Amino acid sequence: MKCWKCEQEIPVGAKFCPECAEKQVACPSCKTAVRPNTKFCPECAANLIAAESGSPKGMASSVAINDSAIREFNQTNIASQTNVQTQNVIAQQTNITNAFTEKSLEDRGREALTAGLQSLQRRDYVAAGRSFDEARTLDPANDDAVVCYSLAALAGKPLGQIPSATVDEITDLLCQVVTNNGGPGPNLPTLLLAIVRYDYYRQKGVSCRGPDTQAILASVASYRPPSEEKMMLKHLRLSTGAALRFYLA
């Protein structure tokens, strides 16, 4: 081995260097000469302090290496478990958020529809229209919200005083609802569409939008609305739709 200070070749096991007289300490594991009071061997990382205190030869290097390997394994394992736990928490939070959002939209749609009906009873047609519009926006497939929105937009004043763009919009919405229900039939959407077509387009002398007016009238000829629908239809101020007034009696 070589002297740790002057690097002169010296016999293995020599306590002092014959060249510089410096005290020699050899690693018990790899026999490398090291400076006195060195804690770990620079060649094999053996624990020299443990070796000097009485640990068996050959064990110091093994203990140091095993300790390092165990620490690295534990850190890797902990990081992996933490990553998996984080992903599980994120997935659970995402599922909860999605469920809450879907439930909230459904509940908000029902609440908006209820608020609109209450405003309609108070004849606050502007507030009713806003609530029904919110309900149909939250749930575009809710035909009840579309019908109520149409009713609120037409209520409170003669159809002849309502802008034609508004009547056209409502007519298109009602036509879509009627189509969704399989075409004209004895129901409120068809009846409301018939009232709009008869009382507005006919009196204006303009071309009607959507299905034939006579076909719509024929489909509701025997329809008698239930009491709650009658109460809603009475918010309309018909001008000359005499042929349809008996529905509201």
C-alpha positions as CSV (number, residue, x, y, z in Angstrom):
1,M,0.0,0.0,0.0
2,K,1.0,3.7,-0.3
3,C,1.5,6.3,2.4
4,W,-1.5,8.5,2.6
5,K,0.8,11.6,2.8
6,C,3.8,11.1,0.6
7,E,2.5,8.1,-1.4
8,Q,5.6,6.1,-0.8
9,E,5.1,2.3,-1.1
10,I,5.1,0.9,2.4
11,P,4.6,-2.7,3.7
12,V,1.0,-3.7,4.4
13,G,0.3,-3.3,8.1
14,A,3.1,-0.8,8.7
15,K,2.2,1.7,11.5
16,F,4.5,4.4,10.2
17,C,5.8,5.5,6.8
18,P,9.6,4.7,6.6
19,E,10.0,7.7,4.3
20,C,8.1,10.5,6.1
21,A,7.4,8.9,9.5
22,E,3.7,9.7,9.2
23,K,1.3,7.5,11.2
24,Q,-0.5,5.1,8.9
25,V,-4.1,3.9,9.2
26,A,-5.3,1.2,6.8
27,C,-9.0,0.5,5.9
28,P,-9.8,-2.9,7.3
29,S,-11.9,-3.7,4.2
30,C,-9.8,-2.6,1.2
31,K,-6.4,-2.0,2.9
32,T,-6.2,1.6,1.5
33,A,-4.0,3.9,3.6
34,V,-6.1,6.8,5.0
35,R,-5.5,9.8,7.1
36,P,-5.9,9.2,10.9
37,N,-9.3,10.0,12.3
38,T,-11.0,9.6,8.9
39,K,-14.6,8.5,9.3
40,F,-15.1,6.7,6.0
41,C,-12.8,5.1,3.6
42,P,-12.5,7.2,0.3
43,E,-12.2,4.0,-1.7
44,C,-15.0,1.7,-0.4
45,A,-17.0,4.0,2.0
46,A,-16.3,1.6,4.9
47,N,-17.1,3.1,8.4
48,L,-13.7,3.4,9.9
49,I,-15.0,4.7,13.2
50,A,-17.1,1.6,13.6
51,A,-14.1,-0.6,12.7
52,E,-11.9,1.2,15.3
53,S,-14.6,0.7,18.0
54,G,-14.6,-3.1,17.6
55,S,-16.7,-4.0,14.7
56,P,-15.6,-7.2,12.9
57,K,-13.3,-6.7,9.9
58,G,-15.1,-6.6,6.6
59,M,-18.4,-5.5,8.2
60,A,-17.8,-1.8,8.0
61,S,-18.0,-1.5,4.3
62,S,-21.0,-3.8,4.1
63,V,-22.9,-1.9,6.7
64,A,-22.2,1.4,5.0
65,I,-23.2,0.1,1.6
66,N,-26.4,-1.6,3.0
67,D,-27.4,1.6,4.9
68,S,-27.1,3.6,1.7
69,A,-29.0,1.0,-0.3
70,I,-31.8,0.8,2.3
71,R,-32.1,4.6,2.4
72,E,-32.4,4.8,-1.4
73,F,-34.9,2.0,-1.5
74,N,-37.0,3.6,1.3
75,Q,-37.0,7.0,-0.5
76,T,-38.0,5.5,-3.8
77,N,-40.7,3.4,-2.2
78,I,-42.1,6.4,-0.3
79,A,-42.1,8.6,-3.4
80,S,-43.9,5.9,-5.4
81,Q,-46.6,5.4,-2.7
82,T,-47.0,9.2,-2.4
83,N,-47.5,9.5,-6.1
84,V,-50.1,6.7,-6.1
85,Q,-51.9,8.3,-3.2
86,T,-51.9,11.7,-4.8
87,Q,-53.3,10.3,-8.1
88,N,-56.1,8.5,-6.1
89,V,-57.0,11.7,-4.2
90,I,-57.1,13.7,-7.5
91,A,-59.3,11.0,-9.1
92,Q,-61.7,11.0,-6.1
93,Q,-61.9,14.8,-6.1
94,T,-62.6,14.8,-9.8
95,N,-65.4,12.3,-9.5
96,I,-66.9,14.2,-6.6
97,T,-66.7,17.5,-8.5
98,N,-68.3,16.0,-11.6
99,A,-71.1,14.5,-9.6
100,F,-71.7,17.7,-7.7
101,T,-71.7,19.7,-10.9
102,E,-74.2,17.4,-12.6
103,K,-76.5,17.5,-9.6
104,S,-76.1,21.2,-9.2
105,L,-77.2,21.8,-12.8
106,E,-80.2,19.6,-12.5
107,D,-81.2,21.2,-9.2
108,R,-80.6,24.7,-10.4
109,G,-82.8,24.0,-13.5
110,R,-85.7,22.8,-11.3
111,E,-85.2,25.8,-9.0
112,A,-85.2,28.2,-12.0
113,L,-88.4,26.6,-13.4
114,T,-90.1,26.9,-10.0
115,A,-89.0,30.5,-9.6
116,G,-90.3,31.3,-13.1
117,L,-93.8,29.9,-12.4
118,Q,-94.0,31.9,-9.2
119,S,-93.1,35.1,-11.1
120,L,-95.7,34.2,-13.7
121,Q,-98.4,33.9,-11.0
122,R,-97.4,37.4,-9.8
123,R,-97.6,38.6,-13.5
124,D,-94.0,39.6,-13.4
125,Y,-93.3,38.4,-16.9
126,V,-89.8,39.9,-17.2
127,A,-88.6,38.0,-14.1
128,A,-90.5,34.9,-15.2
129,G,-88.8,35.1,-18.7
130,R,-85.3,35.3,-17.1
131,S,-86.0,32.3,-14.8
132,F,-87.4,30.2,-17.7
133,D,-84.5,31.2,-19.9
134,E,-82.0,30.1,-17.2
135,A,-83.9,26.8,-16.8
136,R,-83.8,26.0,-20.6
137,T,-80.1,27.0,-20.8
138,L,-79.2,24.6,-17.9
139,D,-81.2,21.8,-19.5
140,P,-81.9,22.4,-23.3
141,A,-83.8,19.1,-23.5
142,N,-86.4,20.4,-20.9
143,D,-89.5,21.0,-23.1
144,D,-91.4,22.4,-20.1
145,A,-88.8,25.2,-19.7
146,V,-89.1,26.0,-23.4
147,V,-92.9,26.2,-23.3
148,C,-92.9,28.3,-20.2
149,Y,-90.2,30.6,-21.6
150,S,-92.4,31.1,-24.8
151,L,-95.5,31.8,-22.7
152,A,-93.6,34.4,-20.6
153,A,-92.3,36.1,-23.7
154,L,-95.8,36.4,-25.1
155,A,-97.8,37.2,-22.0
156,G,-99.0,40.5,-20.8
157,K,-99.7,42.3,-24.0
158,P,-101.5,41.6,-27.3
159,L,-99.5,39.6,-29.8
160,G,-99.8,42.4,-32.3
161,Q,-97.7,44.6,-30.1
162,I,-94.9,42.0,-29.7
163,P,-91.9,42.4,-32.1
164,S,-92.1,40.0,-35.0
165,A,-88.5,38.8,-34.3
166,T,-89.7,37.7,-30.8
167,V,-92.8,35.9,-32.2
168,D,-90.6,34.2,-34.8
169,E,-88.2,33.0,-32.2
170,I,-91.0,31.6,-30.0
171,T,-92.7,30.0,-33.0
172,D,-89.4,28.2,-33.9
173,L,-89.0,27.0,-30.3
174,L,-92.5,25.7,-30.1
175,C,-92.2,24.0,-33.5
176,Q,-89.1,22.2,-32.2
177,V,-90.9,21.1,-29.0
178,V,-93.9,19.8,-31.1
179,T,-91.4,18.0,-33.4
180,N,-89.7,16.4,-30.3
181,N,-93.1,15.1,-29.2
182,G,-93.8,13.4,-32.5
183,G,-95.6,16.2,-34.3
184,P,-98.8,18.2,-33.6
185,G,-101.1,16.7,-31.1
186,P,-103.5,17.4,-28.2
187,N,-101.0,19.0,-25.9
188,L,-100.0,22.4,-24.5
189,P,-97.1,23.1,-26.9
190,T,-99.3,22.5,-29.9
191,L,-102.1,24.5,-28.5
192,L,-99.8,27.4,-27.7
193,L,-98.3,27.2,-31.2
194,A,-101.9,27.2,-32.6
195,I,-102.7,30.4,-30.7
196,V,-99.6,32.1,-31.9
197,R,-100.1,31.1,-35.5
198,Y,-103.8,32.0,-35.5
199,D,-103.7,35.2,-33.4
200,Y,-100.5,36.7,-34.8
201,Y,-99.6,35.5,-38.3
202,R,-103.2,35.4,-39.6
203,Q,-104.0,38.8,-38.3
204,K,-100.7,40.2,-39.6
205,G,-101.4,38.7,-43.0
206,V,-97.9,37.3,-43.2
207,S,-96.7,33.8,-44.1
208,C,-96.7,31.4,-41.2
209,R,-93.6,29.6,-40.0
210,G,-93.5,25.8,-39.4
211,P,-96.3,23.3,-39.9
212,D,-99.6,24.2,-41.6
213,T,-101.9,26.2,-39.4
214,Q,-105.0,24.2,-40.2
215,A,-103.3,21.0,-39.3
216,I,-102.3,22.4,-36.0
217,L,-105.8,23.6,-35.3
218,A,-107.2,20.2,-36.2
219,S,-104.8,18.4,-33.9
220,V,-106.0,20.4,-30.8
221,A,-109.7,20.6,-31.8
222,S,-110.7,18.1,-29.1
223,Y,-108.0,19.1,-26.6
224,R,-109.2,20.5,-23.2
225,P,-106.3,21.8,-21.1
226,P,-106.1,20.8,-17.4
227,S,-106.7,23.6,-14.9
228,E,-103.0,24.4,-14.4
229,E,-102.5,24.9,-18.1
230,K,-105.7,27.1,-18.3
231,M,-104.2,29.3,-15.6
232,M,-101.0,29.7,-17.6
233,L,-102.8,30.4,-20.9
234,K,-104.9,33.2,-19.3
235,H,-101.8,35.3,-19.1
236,L,-102.0,35.7,-22.9
237,R,-104.0,38.7,-24.2
238,L,-105.5,37.4,-27.4
239,S,-106.8,39.9,-29.9
240,T,-109.1,38.2,-32.4
241,G,-108.4,34.5,-31.9
242,A,-112.1,33.9,-31.3
243,A,-111.9,30.3,-32.5
244,L,-109.6,29.5,-29.7
245,R,-111.1,31.4,-26.8
246,F,-113.3,28.5,-25.7
247,Y,-110.1,26.6,-24.7
248,L,-109.7,29.1,-21.9
249,A,-113.2,29.1,-20.6
